[in-house]
Amino acid sequence: MISVLPIKDLELLKSLFQAEDLTWNGNASGVRASDGNETLGYCLFDLTEKGILIRALNPLDDALLADGILRSALHVAAERSAMDARYADTAPERLLKSLGFVLPDEDHRLDIDKLFGGCGCKK
């Protein structure tokens, strides 16, 4: 069974940040999709009281799985009332756009309200 949960294992989280060549900071967090012990994908982000900054999203070649993982990351932020969602230059902008989360004419902003709607994945 596939599960998508926040990453609580600090060593795993640090290793994923390192694999993506991302700098570690005190706001670093992530969610991981797994089937048993197998990692299927993940979203790495910074989470503050004000919002979430998506820094990496994987897999790049499975839009449905990436959509679910991104929604899980945004849900973590929404649970903490951190409703300002943005993405870093390191995030896969083309994938985020294809999922329908990028706000038009907004600099690196994501539509966190889309979290509460259906999947906009282009198949």
C-alpha positions in Angstrom: 0.0 0.0 0.0 1.3 3.5 -0.9 1.5 6.0 1.9 2.6 9.7 1.7 3.7 11.0 5.1 5.9 13.7 6.6 9.5 12.5 6.9 10.4 12.2 10.5 13.7 10.4 10.1 16.2 13.3 10.1 18.9 11.2 8.5 16.7 10.3 5.6 15.5 13.9 5.2 19.1 15.1 5.2 20.1 12.5 2.6 17.3 13.5 0.3 18.3 17.1 0.5 21.9 16.1 -0.2 20.8 14.0 -3.2 19.0 17.0 -4.6 22.1 19.2 -3.9 20.0 21.4 -1.7 21.4 23.3 1.3 20.1 22.2 4.7 18.5 24.8 7.0 16.4 24.9 10.2 13.1 25.1 8.2 13.9 22.0 6.1 11.1 19.4 5.9 9.6 16.9 3.5 7.0 14.3 2.7 7.8 10.9 1.2 5.7 8.5 -0.8 6.6 4.9 -0.1 5.4 1.4 -0.6 6.8 -0.5 2.4 10.5 0.5 2.6 10.7 1.6 -1.1 10.7 5.3 -1.7 8.4 6.2 -4.7 8.9 10.0 -4.5 9.2 13.0 -2.3 8.7 16.7 -1.9 11.3 18.7 -0.1 10.4 22.1 1.3 11.1 24.8 3.8 8.2 25.4 6.2 7.8 28.6 8.3 4.9 30.1 10.2 3.9 32.1 7.1 4.3 29.6 4.4 5.9 26.8 2.4 8.7 27.0 -0.1 8.8 23.9 -2.4 12.4 23.2 -3.2 12.2 19.7 -4.9 9.5 17.4 -6.2 10.1 13.9 -7.4 9.2 11.9 -9.5 9.3 14.1 -12.5 7.8 11.4 -14.9 4.7 10.4 -13.0 2.2 13.4 -12.8 -0.4 11.6 -10.7 2.1 10.5 -8.1 3.8 13.9 -8.1 0.3 15.6 -7.7 -0.4 13.5 -4.6 3.0 14.2 -3.1 2.7 17.9 -3.7 -0.8 18.0 -2.2 0.5 16.2 0.9 3.2 18.8 1.3 0.7 21.6 0.9 -1.6 19.9 3.4 1.2 19.9 6.0 1.5 23.7 5.5 -2.2 24.2 5.6 -2.5 22.3 8.8 -0.2 24.9 10.3 -2.1 27.8 8.8 1.0 28.5 6.6 -1.0 29.4 3.5 1.6 31.3 1.4 2.9 28.7 -1.0 5.8 29.4 -3.3 8.4 27.4 -5.2 12.2 27.9 -5.4 14.2 28.0 -8.6 15.3 24.4 -7.8 11.7 23.1 -8.0 10.5 21.6 -11.3 8.5 24.5 -12.6 7.3 22.7 -15.8 5.8 19.9 -13.6 4.2 22.3 -11.2 2.6 24.2 -14.2 1.4 21.0 -15.7 -0.2 20.1 -12.4 -2.0 23.4 -12.5 -0.6 24.8 -9.2 1.4 27.8 -10.6 -0.5 31.0 -10.3 -0.4 33.0 -13.6 1.4 36.4 -13.4 2.6 35.6 -9.9 6.3 35.2 -9.2 6.9 31.7 -8.1 3.5 31.4 -6.3 1.5 28.3 -6.0 -2.3 28.1 -5.6 -2.6 26.4 -2.3 -6.4 26.6 -2.6 -6.2 24.0 -5.4 -5.3 21.6 -2.6 -9.0 21.4 -1.8 -10.1 20.6 -5.4 -9.5 17.7 -7.8 -6.4 16.7 -9.6 -5.6 18.8 -12.6 -3.1 16.4 -14.0 -2.6 16.4 -17.7 -2.5 12.8 -18.8 
